């Protein structure tokens, strides 16, 4: 099964997450299929906090990919209201 999930990067106490599409059997920071965005929880005023390629998200969701709970929340934040 394919999932849309977060992969952690960054330094100690400075997390930075990539939003990736990966097989759920792979390691969390292992091989992924595609990188579709990022999430920076500690972004300053002049940095982007979240960026997602919504066209690719819709493509993967149509193919049966399941987002994790956290990614589903981030996708709701990323969609224009």
FENLIN-V718735 format. One record per backbone hydrogen bond with DSSP energy under -1.0 kcal/mol. CO is the residue of the C=O (numbers start at 1). NH is the residue of the N-H. Records with the same first field share a line. If there is no record, write none. Layout:
# FENLIN-V718735
CO->NH / NH
This chain:
# FENLIN-V718735
1->24
2->66
3->22
4->68
5->20
7->18
9->16
11->14
16->9
17->39
18->7
19->36
20->5
21->33 / 34
22->3
23->26
27->30
34->21
36->53
37->19
38->51
39->17
40->43
44->47
49->40
51->38
52->54
53->57
54->58
55->59
56->60
57->61
58->62
59->63
60->65
61->64
66->4
68->72
69->73
70->74
71->75
72->76
73->77
74->78
75->79
